[in-house]
């Protein structure tokens, strides 16, 4: 009976926020051993890379849609 | 508050070179209300392209734990993106902005200042960096 109540209350809370935080913490623990630092140059590089990937994909999609 | 974080937020939070503000943003989202997120398939593809497999698995597990469904791009009406394309945004940013508008997001969060954050006049919702968002709503 107690188990059923626990299950019900867990469902009532909806998304498992504790699990989400656990995933973030576990991932951070793994990365701590690698000890890499994000430099402003590297940050720009990653943002530019995302932009290139995204624009190449959507340029073709929009062109196909408009028939140009 | 409904948020649509850009791919770079997840990349900086889950990648091996973390940016503190992006990690704190995901922490704030994980705490549940008042923040909730929506994400579309192309953003997931962008994150996948830029993360190692283990980090990408963590990212998917994070979304699953928050019961965030991935929206397929086919459901986003073309006109939403085209509106932003007409305002001068690049195709990729235009789709993301159109998607944010379509889902009714109050805030698009991105680290891309040059094309998004520095042009708030182009958007009917807030466009902030993770740091600015946290400063505005969590401090």
N, CA and C atoms of all chains as a GROMACS GRO file, in nm:
protein
  621
    1UNK      N    1   0.084  -0.121   0.000
    1UNK     CA    2   0.000   0.000   0.000
    1UNK      C    3   0.087   0.126   0.000
    2UNK      N    4   0.188   0.121   0.088
    2UNK     CA    5   0.279   0.237   0.095
    2UNK      C    6   0.349   0.258  -0.038
    3UNK      N    7   0.383   0.147  -0.102
    3UNK     CA    8   0.453   0.154  -0.230
    3UNK      C    9   0.364   0.224  -0.335
    4UNK      N   10   0.236   0.184  -0.337
    4UNK     CA   11   0.144   0.244  -0.433
    4UNK      C   12   0.132   0.394  -0.410
    5UNK      N   13   0.130   0.435  -0.284
    5UNK     CA   14   0.119   0.578  -0.252
    5UNK      C   15   0.243   0.653  -0.302
    6UNK      N   16   0.360   0.589  -0.277
    6UNK     CA   17   0.485   0.653  -0.322
    6UNK      C   18   0.482   0.675  -0.472
    7UNK      N   19   0.437   0.570  -0.542
    7UNK     CA   20   0.433   0.578  -0.687
    7UNK      C   21   0.340   0.690  -0.732
    8UNK      N   22   0.226   0.697  -0.664
    8UNK     CA   23   0.128   0.799  -0.700
    8UNK      C   24   0.186   0.939  -0.679
    9UNK      N   25   0.253   0.959  -0.563
    9UNK     CA   26   0.305   1.092  -0.535
    9UNK      C   27   0.418   1.128  -0.632
   10UNK      N   28   0.495   1.026  -0.672
   10UNK     CA   29   0.603   1.054  -0.766
   10UNK      C   30   0.545   1.099  -0.900
   11UNK      N   31   0.437   1.033  -0.941
   11UNK     CA   32   0.373   1.070  -1.067
   11UNK      C   33   0.311   1.209  -1.057
   12UNK      N   34   0.258   1.239  -0.938
   12UNK     CA   35   0.194   1.369  -0.920
   12UNK      C   36   0.293   1.483  -0.936
   13UNK      N   37   0.421   1.454  -0.908
   13UNK     CA   38   0.521   1.561  -0.920
   13UNK      C   39   0.559   1.588  -1.065
   14UNK      N   40   0.520   1.496  -1.152
   14UNK     CA   41   0.546   1.517  -1.294
   14UNK      C   42   0.690   1.485  -1.330
   15UNK      N   43   0.752   1.565  -1.418
   15UNK     CA   44   0.887   1.539  -1.464
   15UNK      C   45   0.984   1.517  -1.347
   16UNK      N   46   1.078   1.426  -1.366
   16UNK     CA   47   1.168   1.389  -1.257
   16UNK      C   48   1.286   1.487  -1.250
   17UNK      N   49   1.264   1.596  -1.180
   17UNK     CA   50   1.366   1.701  -1.171
   17UNK      C   51   1.490   1.652  -1.099
   18UNK      N   52   1.472   1.564  -1.000
   18UNK     CA   53   1.588   1.515  -0.926
   18UNK      C   54   1.677   1.433  -1.018
   19UNK      N   55   1.614   1.354  -1.103
   19UNK     CA   56   1.690   1.273  -1.199
   19UNK      C   57   1.766   1.364  -1.296
   20UNK      N   58   1.701   1.469  -1.340
   20UNK     CA   59   1.765   1.563  -1.434
   20UNK      C   60   1.889   1.625  -1.370
   21UNK      N   61   1.877   1.664  -1.244
   21UNK     CA   62   1.992   1.724  -1.175
   21UNK      C   63   2.102   1.621  -1.154
   22UNK      N   64   2.060   1.495  -1.129
   22UNK     CA   65   2.157   1.386  -1.113
   22UNK      C   66   2.237   1.364  -1.240
   23UNK      N   67   2.170   1.371  -1.353
   23UNK     CA   68   2.238   1.353  -1.483
   23UNK      C   69   2.341   1.464  -1.503
   24UNK      N   70   2.302   1.587  -1.471
   24UNK     CA   71   2.394   1.700  -1.487
   24UNK      C   72   2.516   1.683  -1.396
   25UNK      N   73   2.492   1.640  -1.273
   25UNK     CA   74   2.602   1.626  -1.177
   25UNK      C   75   2.698   1.514  -1.218
   26UNK      N   76   2.642   1.404  -1.265
   26UNK     CA   77   2.724   1.290  -1.309
   26UNK      C   78   2.810   1.332  -1.430
   27UNK      N   79   2.748   1.403  -1.521
   27UNK     CA   80   2.820   1.449  -1.639
   27UNK      C   81   2.933   1.545  -1.599
   28UNK      N   82   2.905   1.632  -1.504
   28UNK     CA   83   3.008   1.728  -1.459
   28UNK      C   84   3.124   1.656  -1.391
   29UNK      N   85   3.092   1.554  -1.314
   29UNK     CA   86   3.198   1.478  -1.246
   29UNK      C   87   3.290   1.414  -1.349
   30UNK      N   88   3.231   1.364  -1.457
   30UNK     CA   89   3.312   1.303  -1.562
   30UNK      C   90   3.402   1.407  -1.629
   31UNK      N   91   3.347   1.526  -1.651
   31UNK     CA   92   3.423   1.630  -1.720
   31UNK      C   93   3.531   1.694  -1.633
   32UNK      N   94   3.509   1.692  -1.502
   32UNK     CA   95   3.606   1.756  -1.412
   32UNK      C   96   3.745   1.696  -1.429
   33UNK      N   97   3.750   1.565  -1.455
   33UNK     CA   98   3.880   1.500  -1.469
   33UNK      C   99   3.951   1.546  -1.597
   34UNK      N  100   3.874   1.591  -1.696
   34UNK     CA  101   3.935   1.636  -1.821
   34UNK      C  102   3.986   1.780  -1.809
   35UNK      N  103   3.924   1.857  -1.720
   35UNK     CA  104   3.970   1.993  -1.686
   35UNK      C  105   4.000   2.081  -1.808
   36UNK      N  106   3.903   2.090  -1.901
   36UNK     CA  107   3.922   2.180  -2.016
   36UNK      C  108   3.857   2.314  -1.984
   37UNK      N  109   3.916   2.419  -2.037
   37UNK     CA  110   3.860   2.552  -2.012
   37UNK      C  111   3.808   2.610  -2.143
   38UNK      N  112   3.690   2.668  -2.135
   38UNK     CA  113   3.633   2.731  -2.254
   38UNK      C  114   3.694   2.870  -2.271
   39UNK      N  115   3.770   2.888  -2.377
   39UNK     CA  116   3.828   3.019  -2.405
   39UNK      C  117   3.729   3.098  -2.492
   40UNK      N  118   3.738   3.231  -2.494
   40UNK     CA  119   3.648   3.310  -2.580
   40UNK      C  120   3.661   3.270  -2.727
   41UNK      N  121   3.782   3.235  -2.769
   41UNK     CA  122   3.804   3.194  -2.909
   41UNK      C  123   3.730   3.064  -2.939
   42UNK      N  124   3.741   2.970  -2.846
   42UNK     CA  125   3.675   2.840  -2.864
   42UNK      C  126   3.523   2.858  -2.861
   43UNK      N  127   3.477   2.949  -2.777
   43UNK     CA  128   3.333   2.975  -2.769
   43UNK      C  129   3.282   3.028  -2.903
   44UNK      N  130   3.355   3.124  -2.960
   44UNK     CA  131   3.318   3.178  -3.091
   44UNK      C  132   3.318   3.071  -3.199
   45UNK      N  133   3.419   2.985  -3.190
   45UNK     CA  134   3.434   2.877  -3.288
   45UNK      C  135   3.313   2.782  -3.283
   46UNK      N  136   3.270   2.747  -3.163
   46UNK     CA  137   3.155   2.656  -3.148
   46UNK      C  138   3.028   2.724  -3.199
   47UNK      N  139   3.009   2.851  -3.162
   47UNK     CA  140   2.889   2.923  -3.208
   47UNK      C  141   2.889   2.931  -3.361
   48UNK      N  142   3.005   2.961  -3.420
   48UNK     CA  143   3.015   2.971  -3.567
   48UNK      C  144   2.988   2.835  -3.632
   49UNK      N  145   3.035   2.730  -3.570
   49UNK     CA  146   3.015   2.596  -3.626
   49UNK      C  147   2.867   2.557  -3.624
   50UNK      N  148   2.798   2.590  -3.514
   50UNK     CA  149   2.654   2.564  -3.506
   50UNK      C  150   2.582   2.643  -3.615
   51UNK      N  151   2.623   2.769  -3.633
   51UNK     CA  152   2.560   2.855  -3.734
   51UNK      C  153   2.576   2.798  -3.875
   52UNK      N  154   2.697   2.752  -3.904
   52UNK     CA  155   2.724   2.696  -4.037
   52UNK      C  156   2.637   2.573  -4.062
   53UNK      N  157   2.634   2.485  -3.965
   53UNK     CA  158   2.557   2.360  -3.976
   53UNK      C  159   2.409   2.391  -3.994
   54UNK      N  160   2.359   2.484  -3.915
   54UNK     CA  161   2.216   2.520  -3.917
   54UNK      C  162   2.178   2.590  -4.047
   55UNK      N  163   2.259   2.687  -4.087
   55UNK     CA  164   2.223   2.764  -4.206
   55UNK      C  165   2.230   2.680  -4.333
   56UNK      N  166   2.328   2.590  -4.340
   56UNK     CA  167   2.339   2.505  -4.459
   56UNK      C  168   2.212   2.421  -4.472
   57UNK      N  169   2.163   2.371  -4.361
   57UNK     CA  170   2.043   2.287  -4.361
   57UNK      C  171   1.920   2.368  -4.401
   58UNK      N  172   1.902   2.483  -4.337
   58UNK     CA  173   1.779   2.560  -4.359
   58UNK      C  174   1.778   2.640  -4.488
   59UNK      N  175   1.894   2.674  -4.537
   59UNK     CA  176   1.901   2.745  -4.665
   59UNK      C  177   1.838   2.657  -4.774
   60UNK      N  178   1.876   2.530  -4.773
   60UNK     CA  179   1.821   2.436  -4.873
   60UNK      C  180   1.671   2.417  -4.851
   61UNK      N  181   1.630   2.406  -4.726
   61UNK     CA  182   1.488   2.383  -4.695
   61UNK      C  183   1.401   2.501  -4.741
   62UNK      N  184   1.443   2.622  -4.706
   62UNK     CA  185   1.365   2.740  -4.744
   62UNK      C  186   1.364   2.757  -4.896
   63UNK      N  187   1.479   2.732  -4.959
   63UNK     CA  188   1.487   2.745  -5.106
   63UNK      C  189   1.393   2.646  -5.173
   64UNK      N  190   1.389   2.524  -5.121
   64UNK     CA  191   1.301   2.423  -5.178
   64UNK      C  192   1.153   2.464  -5.160
   65UNK      N  193   1.125   2.521  -5.046
   65UNK     CA  194   0.985   2.560  -5.017
   65UNK      C  195   0.938   2.673  -5.107
   66UNK      N  196   1.025   2.771  -5.129
   66UNK     CA  197   0.985   2.886  -5.211
   66UNK      C  198   1.007   2.859  -5.360
   67UNK      N  199   1.071   2.748  -5.393
   67UNK     CA  200   1.093   2.712  -5.532
   67UNK      C  201   1.204   2.793  -5.597
   68UNK      N  202   1.291   2.851  -5.512
   68UNK     CA  203   1.402   2.927  -5.568
   68UNK      C  204   1.531   2.848  -5.561
   69UNK      N  205   0.721   2.978  -1.714
   69UNK     CA  206   0.775   3.050  -1.828
   69UNK      C  207   0.831   2.950  -1.930
   70UNK      N  208   0.784   2.962  -2.053
   70UNK     CA  209   0.828   2.867  -2.156
   70UNK      C  210   0.953   2.921  -2.228
   71UNK      N  211   1.054   2.837  -2.233
   71UNK     CA  212   1.182   2.878  -2.293
   71UNK      C  213   1.216   2.787  -2.411
   72UNK      N  214   1.285   2.845  -2.510
   72UNK     CA  215   1.344   2.762  -2.615
   72UNK      C  216   1.495   2.790  -2.618
   73UNK      N  217   1.571   2.710  -2.546
   73UNK     CA  218   1.717   2.730  -2.551
   73UNK      C  219   1.772   2.688  -2.687
   74UNK      N  220   1.867   2.766  -2.734
   74UNK     CA  221   1.935   2.738  -2.861
   74UNK      C  222   2.030   2.619  -2.840
   75UNK      N  223   2.074   2.558  -2.952
   75UNK     CA  224   2.162   2.441  -2.943
   75UNK      C  225   2.290   2.473  -2.865
   76UNK      N  226   2.340   2.597  -2.880
   76UNK     CA  227   2.468   2.626  -2.814
   76UNK      C  228   2.458   2.624  -2.661
   77UNK      N  229   2.338   2.645  -2.607
   77UNK     CA  230   2.321   2.635  -2.461
   77UNK      C  231   2.349   2.492  -2.414
   78UNK      N  232   2.295   2.396  -2.488
   78UNK     CA  233   2.315   2.256  -2.450
   78UNK      C  234   2.460   2.212  -2.476
   79UNK      N  235   2.517   2.263  -2.586
   79UNK     CA  236   2.655   2.226  -2.618
   79UNK      C  237   2.751   2.277  -2.510
   80UNK      N  238   2.727   2.400  -2.465
   80UNK     CA  239   2.815   2.456  -2.362
   80UNK      C  240   2.787   2.395  -2.224
   81UNK      N  241   2.669   2.342  -2.204
   81UNK     CA  242   2.637   2.280  -2.075
   81UNK      C  243   2.684   2.135  -2.070
   82UNK      N  244   2.670   2.063  -2.180
   82UNK     CA  245   2.701   1.919  -2.181
   82UNK      C  246   2.838   1.888  -2.240
   83UNK      N  247   2.899   1.983  -2.308
   83UNK     CA  248   3.029   1.958  -2.370
   83UNK      C  249   3.141   1.958  -2.268
   84UNK      N  250   3.260   1.916  -2.311
   84UNK     CA  251   3.373   1.907  -2.218
   84UNK      C  252   3.434   2.042  -2.179
   85UNK      N  253   3.392   2.150  -2.250
   85UNK     CA  254   3.441   2.284  -2.215
   85UNK      C  255   3.320   2.365  -2.164
   86UNK      N  256   3.284   2.346  -2.039
   86UNK     CA  257   3.159   2.405  -1.991
   86UNK      C  258   3.162   2.556  -1.974
   87UNK      N  259   3.047   2.616  -1.997
   87UNK     CA  260   3.028   2.758  -1.969
   87UNK      C  261   2.932   2.764  -1.851
   88UNK      N  262   2.976   2.825  -1.744
   88UNK     CA  263   2.902   2.818  -1.617
   88UNK      C  264   2.756   2.860  -1.631
   89UNK      N  265   2.732   2.970  -1.701
   89UNK     CA  266   2.595   3.022  -1.709
   89UNK      C  267   2.501   2.923  -1.779
   90UNK      N  268   2.552   2.850  -1.878
   90UNK     CA  269   2.468   2.754  -1.951
   90UNK      C  270   2.433   2.636  -1.861
   91UNK      N  271   2.530   2.591  -1.781
   91UNK     CA  272   2.503   2.483  -1.686
   91UNK      C  273   2.402   2.527  -1.581
   92UNK      N  274   2.416   2.649  -1.532
   92UNK     CA  275   2.323   2.700  -1.431
   92UNK      C  276   2.182   2.714  -1.488
   93UNK      N  277   2.175   2.750  -1.615
   93UNK     CA  278   2.044   2.761  -1.681
   93UNK      C  279   1.974   2.624  -1.680
   94UNK      N  280   2.048   2.519  -1.718
   94UNK     CA  281   1.987   2.386  -1.719
   94UNK      C  282   1.951   2.339  -1.578
   95UNK      N  283   2.031   2.380  -1.480
   95UNK     CA  284   1.996   2.351  -1.339
   95UNK      C  285   1.863   2.417  -1.303
   96UNK      N  286   1.850   2.544  -1.344
   96UNK     CA  287   1.727   2.618  -1.312
   96UNK      C  288   1.607   2.553  -1.380
   97UNK      N  289   1.627   2.506  -1.503
   97UNK     CA  290   1.518   2.440  -1.575
   97UNK      C  291   1.483   2.308  -1.506
   98UNK      N  292   1.587   2.237  -1.460
   98UNK     CA  293   1.565   2.107  -1.394
   98UNK      C  294   1.488   2.121  -1.264
   99UNK      N  295   1.492   2.238  -1.205
   99UNK     CA  296   1.418   2.258  -1.079
   99UNK      C  297   1.268   2.271  -1.105
  100UNK      N  298   1.232   2.270  -1.234
  100UNK     CA  299   1.089   2.270  -1.268
  100UNK      C  300   1.031   2.409  -1.274
  101UNK      N  301   0.900   2.423  -1.244
  101UNK     CA  302   0.836   2.555  -1.256
  101UNK      C  303   0.918   2.660  -1.180
  102UNK      N  304   0.927   2.783  -1.227
  102UNK     CA  305   0.848   2.841  -1.334
  102UNK      C  306   0.901   2.815  -1.475
  103UNK      N  307   1.011   2.740  -1.489
  103UNK     CA  308   1.069   2.723  -1.623
  103UNK      C  309   1.031   2.589  -1.686
  104UNK      N  310   0.996   2.594  -1.812
  104UNK     CA  311   0.974   2.472  -1.891
  104UNK      C  312   1.035   2.498  -2.028
  105UNK      N  313   1.072   2.390  -2.096
  105UNK     CA  314   1.138   2.410  -2.226
  105UNK      C  315   1.066   2.333  -2.338
  106UNK      N  316   1.088   2.382  -2.459
  106UNK     CA  317   1.048   2.310  -2.581
  106UNK      C  318   1.172   2.302  -2.668
  107UNK      N  319   1.181   2.194  -2.743
  107UNK     CA  320   1.297   2.176  -2.831
  107UNK      C  321   1.251   2.108  -2.960
  108UNK      N  322   1.314   2.144  -3.071
  108UNK     CA  323   1.275   2.085  -3.199
  108UNK      C  324   1.387   1.995  -3.250
  109UNK      N  325   1.351   1.908  -3.342
  109UNK     CA  326   1.444   1.808  -3.395
  109UNK      C  327   1.574   1.869  -3.451
  110UNK      N  328   1.567   1.978  -3.531
  110UNK     CA  329   1.693   2.032  -3.583
  110UNK      C  330   1.790   2.076  -3.473
  111UNK      N  331   1.737   2.127  -3.362
  111UNK     CA  332   1.824   2.167  -3.251
  111UNK      C  333   1.892   2.043  -3.193
  112UNK      N  334   1.817   1.934  -3.182
  112UNK     CA  335   1.876   1.809  -3.132
  112UNK      C  336   1.987   1.762  -3.227
  113UNK      N  337   1.963   1.777  -3.358
  113UNK     CA  338   2.065   1.736  -3.457
  113UNK      C  339   2.191   1.823  -3.443
  114UNK      N  340   2.172   1.953  -3.416
  114UNK     CA  341   2.287   2.042  -3.399
  114UNK      C  342   2.367   2.004  -3.274
  115UNK      N  343   2.295   1.970  -3.169
  115UNK     CA  344   2.363   1.930  -3.045
  115UNK      C  345   2.440   1.799  -3.069
  116UNK      N  346   2.377   1.707  -3.139
  116UNK     CA  347   2.439   1.577  -3.166
  116UNK      C  348   2.570   1.594  -3.244
  117UNK      N  349   2.564   1.686  -3.342
  117UNK     CA  350   2.682   1.710  -3.426
  117UNK      C  351   2.801   1.761  -3.342
  118UNK      N  352   2.772   1.831  -3.233
  118UNK     CA  353   2.878   1.898  -3.158
  118UNK      C  354   2.914   1.834  -3.024
  119UNK      N  355   2.850   1.721  -2.992
  119UNK     CA  356   2.883   1.656  -2.865
  119UNK      C  357   2.938   1.515  -2.888
  120UNK      N  358   3.021   1.470  -2.796
  120UNK     CA  359   3.067   1.331  -2.798
  120UNK      C  360   2.947   1.241  -2.766
  121UNK      N  361   2.951   1.114  -2.813
  121UNK     CA  362   2.834   1.026  -2.792
  121UNK      C  363   2.787   1.017  -2.647
  122UNK      N  364   2.880   1.005  -2.552
  122UNK     CA  365   2.839   0.994  -2.411
  122UNK      C  366   2.769   1.122  -2.364
  123UNK      N  367   2.822   1.236  -2.406
  123UNK     CA  368   2.760   1.363  -2.367
  123UNK      C  369   2.621   1.378  -2.430
  124UNK      N  370   2.610   1.331  -2.555
  124UNK     CA  371   2.481   1.339  -2.623
  124UNK      C  372   2.379   1.249  -2.554
  125UNK      N  373   2.423   1.132  -2.506
  125UNK     CA  374   2.332   1.043  -2.433
  125UNK      C  375   2.284   1.111  -2.304
  126UNK      N  376   2.375   1.182  -2.237
  126UNK     CA  377   2.336   1.255  -2.114
  126UNK      C  378   2.231   1.363  -2.148
  127UNK      N  379   2.255   1.430  -2.260
  127UNK     CA  380   2.162   1.535  -2.304
  127UNK      C  381   2.023   1.477  -2.327
  128UNK      N  382   2.017   1.362  -2.398
  128UNK     CA  383   1.886   1.299  -2.422
  128UNK      C  384   1.822   1.252  -2.292
  129UNK      N  385   1.904   1.198  -2.202
  129UNK     CA  386   1.850   1.151  -2.073
  129UNK      C  387   1.795   1.270  -1.993
  130UNK      N  388   1.863   1.383  -2.003
  130UNK     CA  389   1.817   1.505  -1.935
  130UNK      C  390   1.679   1.545  -1.988
  131UNK      N  391   1.664   1.545  -2.120
  131UNK     CA  392   1.534   1.580  -2.180
  131UNK      C  393   1.426   1.481  -2.138
  132UNK      N  394   1.463   1.353  -2.140
  132UNK     CA  395   1.365   1.249  -2.103
  132UNK      C  396   1.322   1.262  -1.958
  133UNK      N  397   1.416   1.292  -1.870
  133UNK     CA  398   1.382   1.302  -1.728
  133UNK      C  399   1.286   1.419  -1.705
  134UNK      N  400   1.294   1.519  -1.790
  134UNK     CA  401   1.203   1.634  -1.775
  134UNK      C  402   1.076   1.616  -1.860
  135UNK      N  403   1.067   1.500  -1.922
  135UNK     CA  404   0.951   1.468  -2.007
  135UNK      C  405   0.931   1.572  -2.118
  136UNK      N  406   1.042   1.612  -2.175
  136UNK     CA  407   1.037   1.708  -2.286
  136UNK      C  408   1.028   1.629  -2.417
  137UNK      N  409   0.920   1.651  -2.490
  137UNK     CA  410   0.905   1.583  -2.620
  137UNK      C  411   0.978   1.665  -2.726
  138UNK      N  412   1.033   1.596  -2.824
  138UNK     CA  413   1.104   1.666  -2.932
  138UNK      C  414   1.003   1.695  -3.043
  139UNK      N  415   0.990   1.823  -3.078
  139UNK     CA  416   0.895   1.861  -3.184
  139UNK      C  417   0.958   1.840  -3.321
  140UNK      N  418   0.884   1.777  -3.409
  140UNK     CA  419   0.934   1.756  -3.544
  140UNK      C  420   0.917   1.885  -3.625
  141UNK      N  421   1.017   1.914  -3.708
  141UNK     CA  422   1.016   2.041  -3.782
  141UNK      C  423   0.897   2.053  -3.880
  142UNK      N  424   0.848   1.935  -3.927
  142UNK     CA  425   0.739   1.937  -4.025
  142UNK      C  426   0.612   2.002  -3.970
  143UNK      N  427   0.599   2.003  -3.838
  143UNK     CA  428   0.477   2.059  -3.780
  143UNK      C  429   0.483   2.211  -3.766
  144UNK      N  430   0.602   2.267  -3.782
  144UNK     CA  431   0.616   2.413  -3.766
  144UNK      C  432   0.578   2.478  -3.900
  145UNK      N  433   0.472   2.559  -3.902
  145UNK     CA  434   0.432   2.620  -4.029
  145UNK      C  435   0.546   2.704  -4.090
  146UNK      N  436   0.564   2.688  -4.217
  146UNK     CA  437   0.672   2.757  -4.288
  146UNK      C  438   0.666   2.909  -4.267
  147UNK      N  439   0.543   2.962  -4.260
  147UNK     CA  440   0.525   3.108  -4.250
  147UNK      C  441   0.593   3.167  -4.126
  148UNK      N  442   0.598   3.092  -4.020
  148UNK     CA  443   0.661   3.143  -3.898
  148UNK      C  444   0.809   3.174  -3.923
  149UNK      N  445   0.876   3.081  -3.990
  149UNK     CA  446   1.017   3.104  -4.022
  149UNK      C  447   1.033   3.212  -4.128
  150UNK      N  448   0.942   3.210  -4.227
  150UNK     CA  449   0.952   3.305  -4.338
  150UNK      C  450   0.939   3.450  -4.290
  151UNK      N  451   0.859   3.472  -4.185
  151UNK     CA  452   0.844   3.606  -4.129
  151UNK      C  453   0.979   3.661  -4.082
  152UNK      N  454   1.055   3.574  -4.019
  152UNK     CA  455   1.185   3.618  -3.966
  152UNK      C  456   1.290   3.626  -4.077
  153UNK      N  457   1.272   3.543  -4.179
  153UNK     CA  458   1.361   3.549  -4.295
  153UNK      C  459   1.344   3.687  -4.362
  154UNK      N  460   1.219   3.732  -4.369
  154UNK     CA  461   1.189   3.862  -4.430
  154UNK      C  462   1.246   3.977  -4.347
  155UNK      N  463   1.266   3.954  -4.219
  155UNK     CA  464   1.325   4.059  -4.133
  155UNK      C  465   1.478   4.059  -4.141
  156UNK      N  466   1.533   3.971  -4.223
  156UNK     CA  467   1.678   3.972  -4.246
  156UNK      C  468   1.757   3.868  -4.170
  157UNK      N  469   1.688   3.778  -4.102
  157UNK     CA  470   1.762   3.674  -4.030
  157UNK      C  471   1.811   3.567  -4.128
  158UNK      N  472   1.919   3.503  -4.091
  158UNK     CA  473   1.969   3.391  -4.172
  158UNK      C  474   1.872   3.275  -4.157
  159UNK      N  475   1.868   3.184  -4.258
  159UNK     CA  476   1.767   3.078  -4.258
  159UNK      C  477   1.760   2.997  -4.128
  160UNK      N  478   1.875   2.959  -4.075
  160UNK     CA  479   1.875   2.876  -3.953
  160UNK      C  480   1.817   2.951  -3.834
  161UNK      N  481   1.858   3.077  -3.819
  161UNK     CA  482   1.807   3.158  -3.708
  161UNK      C  483   1.659   3.190  -3.729
  162UNK      N  484   1.620   3.208  -3.856
  162UNK     CA  485   1.480   3.238  -3.887
  162UNK      C  486   1.391   3.122  -3.846
  163UNK      N  487   1.436   2.998  -3.873
  163UNK     CA  488   1.354   2.883  -3.832
  163UNK      C  489   1.344   2.876  -3.680
  164UNK      N  490   1.457   2.894  -3.613
  164UNK     CA  491   1.456   2.884  -3.466
  164UNK      C  492   1.362   2.988  -3.405
  165UNK      N  493   1.370   3.111  -3.458
  165UNK     CA  494   1.282   3.218  -3.408
  165UNK      C  495   1.136   3.185  -3.440
  166UNK      N  496   1.111   3.134  -3.562
  166UNK     CA  497   0.975   3.096  -3.600
  166UNK      C  498   0.922   2.985  -3.511
  167UNK      N  499   1.010   2.892  -3.478
  167UNK     CA  500   0.970   2.781  -3.390
  167UNK      C  501   0.935   2.835  -3.250
  168UNK      N  502   1.018   2.926  -3.201
  168UNK     CA  503   0.992   2.984  -3.067
  168UNK      C  504   0.858   3.056  -3.065
  169UNK      N  505   0.830   3.127  -3.172
  169UNK     CA  506   0.702   3.199  -3.180
  169UNK      C  507   0.585   3.100  -3.190
  170UNK      N  508   0.605   2.995  -3.269
  170UNK     CA  509   0.500   2.895  -3.289
  170UNK      C  510   0.462   2.824  -3.158
  171UNK      N  511   0.562   2.792  -3.077
  171UNK     CA  512   0.531   2.722  -2.950
  171UNK      C  513   0.483   2.819  -2.842
  172UNK      N  514   0.493   2.948  -2.870
  172UNK     CA  515   0.449   3.048  -2.771
  172UNK      C  516   0.551   3.071  -2.661
  173UNK      N  517   0.680   3.056  -2.695
  173UNK     CA  518   0.785   3.077  -2.595
  173UNK      C  519   0.792   3.223  -2.552
  174UNK      N  520   0.819   3.243  -2.424
  174UNK     CA  521   0.838   3.380  -2.376
  174UNK      C  522   0.983   3.425  -2.394
  175UNK      N  523   1.071   3.327  -2.409
  175UNK     CA  524   1.212   3.365  -2.417
  175UNK      C  525   1.292   3.263  -2.499
  176UNK      N  526   1.371   3.315  -2.592
  176UNK     CA  527   1.467   3.234  -2.666
  176UNK      C  528   1.602   3.261  -2.602
  177UNK      N  529   1.671   3.156  -2.565
  177UNK     CA  530   1.799   3.175  -2.497
  177UNK      C  531   1.911   3.127  -2.588
  178UNK      N  532   2.005   3.214  -2.615
  178UNK     CA  533   2.115   3.180  -2.706
  178UNK      C  534   2.241   3.254  -2.665
  179UNK      N  535   2.355   3.194  -2.697
  179UNK     CA  536   2.483   3.263  -2.675
  179UNK      C  537   2.526   3.336  -2.802
  180UNK      N  538   2.447   3.325  -2.907
  180UNK     CA  539   2.478   3.392  -3.033
  180UNK      C  540   2.432   3.538  -3.026
  181UNK      N  541   2.523   3.624  -2.984
  181UNK     CA  542   2.490   3.766  -2.967
  181UNK      C  543   2.473   3.836  -3.101
  182UNK      N  544   2.566   3.808  -3.191
  182UNK     CA  545   2.574   3.882  -3.317
  182UNK      C  546   2.444   3.872  -3.399
  183UNK      N  547   2.388   3.752  -3.408
  183UNK     CA  548   2.270   3.734  -3.494
  183UNK      C  549   2.138   3.736  -3.419
  184UNK      N  550   2.138   3.709  -3.290
  184UNK     CA  551   2.010   3.698  -3.217
  184UNK      C  552   2.000   3.797  -3.101
  185UNK      N  553   2.084   3.781  -3.003
  185UNK     CA  554   2.068   3.855  -2.877
  185UNK      C  555   2.081   4.007  -2.896
  186UNK      N  556   2.166   4.050  -2.988
  186UNK     CA  557   2.186   4.195  -3.007
  186UNK      C  558   2.078   4.261  -3.093
  187UNK      N  559   1.976   4.184  -3.132
  187UNK     CA  560   1.869   4.242  -3.215
  187UNK      C  561   1.731   4.215  -3.156
  188UNK      N  562   1.707   4.259  -3.033
  188UNK     CA  563   1.577   4.228  -2.969
  188UNK      C  564   1.457   4.286  -3.043
  189UNK      N  565   1.481   4.391  -3.123
  189UNK     CA  566   1.370   4.456  -3.194
  189UNK      C  567   1.307   4.366  -3.301
  190UNK      N  568   1.377   4.260  -3.338
  190UNK     CA  569   1.328   4.171  -3.445
  190UNK      C  570   1.231   4.066  -3.394
  191UNK      N  571   1.222   4.051  -3.261
  191UNK     CA  572   1.148   3.936  -3.207
  191UNK      C  573   1.030   3.978  -3.118
  192UNK      N  574   0.920   3.901  -3.126
  192UNK     CA  575   0.806   3.932  -3.039
  192UNK      C  576   0.819   3.868  -2.900
  193UNK      N  577   0.935   3.811  -2.872
  193UNK     CA  578   0.963   3.751  -2.741
  193UNK      C  579   1.102   3.796  -2.699
  194UNK      N  580   1.136   3.765  -2.575
  194UNK     CA  581   1.269   3.804  -2.528
  194UNK      C  582   1.376   3.714  -2.588
  195UNK      N  583   1.490   3.772  -2.617
  195UNK     CA  584   1.604   3.692  -2.662
  195UNK      C  585   1.721   3.730  -2.571
  196UNK      N  586   1.763   3.634  -2.489
  196UNK     CA  587   1.865   3.662  -2.388
  196UNK      C  588   1.973   3.556  -2.388
  197UNK      N  589   2.090   3.594  -2.338
  197UNK     CA  590   2.192   3.492  -2.312
  197UNK      C  591   2.153   3.424  -2.180
  198UNK      N  592   2.214   3.308  -2.155
  198UNK     CA  593   2.184   3.236  -2.030
  198UNK      C  594   2.216   3.326  -1.910
  199UNK      N  595   2.327   3.397  -1.918
  199UNK     CA  596   2.369   3.482  -1.807
  199UNK      C  597   2.267   3.593  -1.781
  200UNK      N  598   2.221   3.656  -1.889
  200UNK     CA  599   2.123   3.765  -1.875
  200UNK      C  600   1.990   3.711  -1.823
  201UNK      N  601   1.952   3.593  -1.869
  201UNK     CA  602   1.827   3.533  -1.822
  201UNK      C  603   1.833   3.505  -1.673
  202UNK      N  604   1.945   3.446  -1.629
  202UNK     CA  605   1.959   3.413  -1.487
  202UNK      C  606   1.962   3.540  -1.402
  203UNK      N  607   2.030   3.642  -1.454
  203UNK     CA  608   2.038   3.770  -1.380
  203UNK      C  609   1.900   3.833  -1.367
  204UNK      N  610   1.820   3.818  -1.472
  204UNK     CA  611   1.688   3.882  -1.473
  204UNK      C  612   1.586   3.808  -1.387
  205UNK      N  613   1.592   3.675  -1.387
  205UNK     CA  614   1.484   3.598  -1.321
  205UNK      C  615   1.527   3.520  -1.197
  206UNK      N  616   1.656   3.504  -1.176
  206UNK     CA  617   1.698   3.419  -1.064
  206UNK      C  618   1.791   3.488  -0.965
  207UNK      N  619   1.807   3.618  -0.974
  207UNK     CA  620   1.893   3.686  -0.875
  207UNK      C  621   1.819   3.802  -0.812
   0.00000   0.00000   0.00000
